[in-house]
Amino acid sequence: MPRILEIKPDHPIIVDLDKHREDADADDYIELLYDQALLVEGSPIDDPGKFAQRMSKLMAGALSD
């Protein structure tokens, strides 16, 4: 049975992502959300190293503001 990722369009994260979809980091945030969904359901992620790299980059950006 195929898995389904449900996205609530009114969730604050999705609303903010939509507002900032042209930002340089938007793709990283989207990939991060997808990888988190996989991890939560117990599935492996394709590239754990890339996941960690994305997480570090986004955290560094948030902490520098």
Secondary structure, 3 states (H helix, E strand, C coil): CCCCCCCCCCCHHHHHHHHCCCCCCHHHHHHHHHHHHHHHHCCCCCCHHHHHHHHHHHHHHHHHC
